Amino acid sequence: WSHDSHMISGHPACNLLFKCGYSNIPLTEIQIVRETLWMLLGAEGGCVYIHNKENEEIGIAPNVALSHTTPGSLHKALDMFSKLGSQLKTIRVLIEKSISSADVNQISQSSANFLKQFIMNVNKQLQVIERSLVDKNRFVSLLILMNELRSLENEVACVYSVVKSWDNQCILDVLWNHMDFYDMMHNSTYI
């Protein structure tokens, strides 16, 4: 998809071409769901989310609206997704830094490998949802997407809290201080 325009096909209400840069962007819910999934998968650009390259934060573009949703409800959902996207972006940046660093020790390599496997699992879950939209197997609203991503949101938040602590502490200290993270991940397929 282009950074300047999208063409979403499928449901008749979704056959709408829209361009970034208009003061008001008419979107359908399915377009926002798809762009949200793309953003969570690491894509940049689009009309709904703004990517700040300096601090890895993802914000919400102004004037995004849905005719059947109140602005408060829409922004509550988009806030959740932008926070999740920002956390995933931070994790992805750390993986890139770890891989490209010349002086990487075994603990850093192991940690980066864990994070890479974690991100691959996250991407797989998101791609399953995206595939069901493309194949028109089911309808996914913003509310359905929020509910489906609740457990993923918790997992990402745990990993993110550890990643944010790496800058200032030894990895073993970080893991010790985040026992909830260890308990949650102990039975996972990542370790």
PAFI-172130 format. One record per residue (C-alpha): residue number from 0; residue in three letters; x, y, z. Coordinates in pm, 1 decimal. Layout:
BEGIN
PT  pos  code         X         Y         Z
PT  NUM   ala         X         Y         Z
...
! end
This chain:
BEGIN
PT  pos  code         X         Y         Z
PT    0   trp       0.0       0.0       0.0
PT    1   ser     110.5     353.6     -66.0
PT    2   his     185.5     611.8     198.2
PT    3   asp     -28.0     858.2       2.0
PT    4   ser    -337.6     654.0     -62.8
PT    5   his    -512.2     327.4      15.7
PT    6   met    -759.6     120.7    -175.0
PT    7   ile    -939.4    -121.9      47.7
PT    8   ser   -1166.0    -363.7    -132.0
PT    9   gly   -1415.7    -616.3     -11.2
PT   10   his   -1727.6    -490.1     157.9
PT   11   pro   -1908.5    -232.6     -62.2
PT   12   ala   -1873.1      32.0     207.7
PT   13   cys   -1497.4     -23.4     201.3
PT   14   asn   -1443.5      56.7    -167.7
PT   15   leu   -1335.2     408.4     -84.1
PT   16   leu   -1014.7     571.6    -198.1
PT   17   phe    -888.7     821.1      53.6
PT   18   lys    -576.2    1033.6      56.6
PT   19   cys    -368.1    1159.4     344.0
PT   20   gly    -346.0    1530.6     386.9
PT   21   tyr    -714.1    1626.9     382.6
PT   22   ser    -836.5    1809.6     689.4
PT   23   asn   -1106.2    1547.9     741.2
PT   24   ile   -1035.5    1193.2     634.3
PT   25   pro   -1348.7     986.3     564.0
PT   26   leu   -1271.2     630.7     667.4
PT   27   thr   -1465.2     313.5     717.2
PT   28   glu   -1415.7     104.5    1026.2
PT   29   ile   -1260.8    -177.6     824.8
PT   30   gln   -1001.0      66.1     685.5
PT   31   ile    -907.8     176.6    1035.6
PT   32   val    -886.5    -187.6    1150.5
PT   33   arg    -661.1    -278.2     856.3
PT   34   glu    -437.5      25.8     902.0
PT   35   thr    -416.7     -55.5    1272.9
PT   36   leu    -301.9    -408.7    1194.6
PT   37   trp     -44.8    -275.5     946.2
PT   38   met      85.2     -27.5    1205.2
PT   39   leu     112.7    -302.8    1467.1
PT   40   leu     304.7    -511.7    1212.6
PT   41   gly     555.6    -226.5    1180.0
PT   42   ala     436.2     -44.5     868.1
PT   43   glu     474.9     331.6     867.1
PT   44   gly     271.8     587.6     682.1
PT   45   gly    -100.1     582.3     638.1
PT   46   cys    -368.5     818.2     754.4
PT   47   val    -464.2     711.1    1105.7
PT   48   tyr    -131.8     696.7    1291.1
PT   49   ile     162.5     936.8    1311.1
PT   50   his     509.2     786.4    1362.3
PT   51   asn     762.2     991.1    1560.0
PT   52   lys    1103.2     858.4    1457.7
PT   53   glu    1288.6    1037.6    1740.1
PT   54   asn    1118.8     872.5    2036.6
PT   55   glu     955.0     567.7    1873.3
PT   56   glu     610.9     692.2    1976.7
PT   57   ile     306.9     643.3    1758.7
PT   58   gly      29.3     899.2    1784.8
PT   59   ile    -310.8     944.6    1629.3
PT   60   ala    -359.3    1171.8    1330.5
PT   61   pro    -597.8    1462.6    1386.3
PT   62   asn    -948.5    1460.1    1240.3
PT   63   val    -986.9    1082.4    1219.9
PT   64   ala   -1356.6    1005.9    1260.9
PT   65   leu   -1615.6     737.6    1205.5
PT   66   ser   -1977.6     831.5    1144.6
PT   67   his   -2119.0     560.2    1372.9
PT   68   thr   -1874.5     603.7    1663.7
PT   69   thr   -1836.5     889.2    1908.5
PT   70   pro   -1498.9    1066.5    1898.6
PT   71   gly   -1432.5     955.1    2257.9
PT   72   ser   -1493.7     587.7    2183.2
PT   73   leu   -1286.5     599.2    1867.4
PT   74   his    -994.0     770.7    2036.8
PT   75   lys   -1006.0     529.7    2330.5
PT   76   ala    -955.7     241.3    2087.1
PT   77   leu    -694.3     423.3    1879.8
PT   78   asp    -504.8     525.1    2196.3
PT   79   met    -482.9     160.9    2301.4
PT   80   phe    -356.4      61.1    1956.5
PT   81   ser    -106.0     347.8    1933.0
PT   82   lys      35.3     262.2    2277.1
PT   83   leu      67.7    -104.3    2174.6
PT   84   gly     226.4       2.7    1844.2
PT   85   ser     475.1     228.3    2025.8
PT   86   gln     576.9     -56.0    2254.6
PT   87   leu     621.2    -294.5    1961.6
PT   88   lys     822.7     -31.4    1775.2
PT   89   thr    1055.3      12.4    2075.6
PT   90   ile    1111.0    -363.3    2090.7
PT   91   arg    1179.7    -379.1    1714.5
PT   92   val    1429.9     -91.0    1739.7
PT   93   leu    1612.6    -267.4    2023.4
PT   94   ile    1635.3    -585.2    1813.6
PT   95   glu    1782.6    -384.7    1523.2
PT   96   lys    2033.1    -213.4    1753.6
PT   97   ser    2135.9    -547.1    1905.0
PT   98   ile    2178.4    -712.4    1566.1
PT   99   ser    2376.2    -424.1    1415.4
PT  100   ser    2599.8    -362.5    1718.6
PT  101   ala    2964.8    -462.4    1676.9
PT  102   asp    3022.2    -545.5    2044.6
PT  103   val    2739.9    -786.9    2124.1
PT  104   asn    2790.8   -1035.1    2406.3
PT  105   gln    2614.4   -1370.1    2445.6
PT  106   ile    2352.3   -1236.9    2685.5
PT  107   ser    2265.7    -957.6    2441.0
PT  108   gln    2250.2   -1203.9    2151.4
PT  109   ser    2027.6   -1437.4    2350.5
PT  110   ser    1803.7   -1150.3    2456.2
PT  111   ala    1777.5   -1022.3    2099.8
PT  112   asn    1693.1   -1374.2    1980.3
PT  113   phe    1417.7   -1400.5    2242.1
PT  114   leu    1278.0   -1063.6    2134.1
PT  115   lys    1296.9   -1161.1    1767.7
PT  116   gln    1100.5   -1481.2    1839.0
PT  117   phe     850.9   -1283.0    2044.5
PT  118   ile     796.8   -1030.8    1762.5
PT  119   met     762.8   -1311.8    1508.0
PT  120   asn     488.0   -1465.2    1725.2
PT  121   val     312.7   -1127.1    1758.9
PT  122   asn     332.4   -1075.5    1381.8
PT  123   lys     189.4   -1421.7    1321.4
PT  124   gln    -112.0   -1346.3    1544.8
PT  125   leu    -172.6   -1014.2    1368.1
PT  126   gln    -135.4   -1171.6    1024.1
PT  127   val    -401.5   -1431.0    1107.8
PT  128   ile    -647.2   -1148.9    1181.1
PT  129   glu    -544.0    -961.3     865.2
PT  130   arg    -580.0   -1276.0     654.2
PT  131   ser    -934.2   -1330.9     783.2
PT  132   leu   -1019.7    -975.7     672.7
PT  133   val    -864.2   -1021.0     329.4
PT  134   asp   -1037.0   -1356.4     280.6
PT  135   lys   -1364.3   -1204.7     406.0
PT  136   asn   -1406.5   -1491.6     651.6
PT  137   arg   -1541.0   -1263.0     922.3
PT  138   phe   -1598.8    -904.7    1021.1
PT  139   val   -1355.6    -747.0    1266.1
PT  140   ser   -1464.8    -419.8    1423.1
PT  141   leu   -1244.8    -197.8    1639.3
PT  142   leu   -1415.1    -340.0    1948.5
PT  143   ile   -1357.1    -698.3    1834.4
PT  144   leu    -993.4    -613.8    1757.0
PT  145   met    -948.4    -455.2    2101.1
PT  146   asn   -1088.9    -765.6    2269.6
PT  147   glu    -880.6   -1003.3    2058.1
PT  148   leu    -561.8    -813.3    2136.2
PT  149   arg    -610.1    -787.4    2516.7
PT  150   ser    -382.8   -1079.7    2605.8
PT  151   leu    -129.8    -970.7    2343.1
PT  152   glu    -140.2    -620.1    2491.2
PT  153   asn     -49.4    -764.4    2833.7
PT  154   glu     235.3    -975.7    2694.2
PT  155   val     379.8    -683.0    2500.6
PT  156   ala     353.2    -457.5    2807.2
PT  157   cys     554.3    -708.7    3012.2
PT  158   val     825.4    -744.1    2749.4
PT  159   tyr     828.2    -367.2    2694.9
PT  160   ser     878.3    -298.7    3067.2
PT  161   val    1184.0    -523.7    3064.0
PT  162   val    1318.4    -370.0    2742.2
PT  163   lys    1283.8     -15.6    2879.3
PT  164   ser    1482.8    -119.8    3188.6
PT  165   trp    1773.3    -261.6    2987.1
PT  166   asp    1924.6      79.1    2927.1
PT  167   asn    2019.9     127.7    3289.2
PT  168   gln    2060.7    -216.8    3441.3
PT  169   cys    2213.8    -555.5    3394.0
PT  170   ile    1969.3    -792.2    3223.5
PT  171   leu    1972.3   -1030.6    3521.6
PT  172   asp    1875.1    -747.1    3757.9
PT  173   val    1596.0    -649.1    3523.4
PT  174   leu    1458.1   -1002.7    3510.2
PT  175   trp    1480.1   -1037.3    3887.4
PT  176   asn    1288.9    -709.7    3929.9
PT  177   his    1021.9    -823.5    3685.1
PT  178   met     922.2   -1157.3    3832.1
PT  179   asp     572.7   -1120.5    3687.7
PT  180   phe     737.4   -1115.8    3347.7
PT  181   tyr     930.2   -1432.4    3430.8
PT  182   asp     619.6   -1609.3    3564.5
PT  183   met     422.0   -1521.4    3253.7
PT  184   met     696.3   -1618.1    3010.8
PT  185   his     811.4   -1929.8    3197.8
PT  186   asn     551.6   -2147.2    3028.1
PT  187   ser     580.3   -1978.1    2691.0
PT  188   thr     744.1   -2100.7    2375.0
PT  189   tyr     991.5   -1810.5    2367.7
PT  190   ile    1235.3   -1943.6    2627.3
! end
